[in-house]
Amino acid sequence: MTTDVAFVSRYDLRVKLVRDVLKQNTKLSDSAGQALAVQLLHTMDSILERMR
């Protein structure tokens, strides 16, 4: 018996986490929440480590 395991990157997990938080606290659509989550993560990742 074999089981197919789908790979999910750490980045995708982070996007999902941010998207879910946005979805719980706003009235954004799924696609708008996804787009905003990607933008937020890109912005946070571009901030220098010592400034975070």
JORAUR-V882177 format. One record per backbone hydrogen bond with DSSP energy under -1.0 kcal/mol. CO is the residue of the C=O (numbers start at 0). NH is the residue of the N-H. If there is no record, write none. Layout:
# JORAUR-V882177
co	nh
CO	NH
CO	NH
This chain:
# JORAUR-V882177
co	nh
8	12
9	13
10	14
11	15
12	16
13	17
14	18
15	19
16	20
17	21
18	22
19	23
20	24
21	25
28	32
29	33
30	34
31	35
32	36
33	37
34	38
35	39
36	40
37	41
38	42
39	43
40	44
41	45
47	50
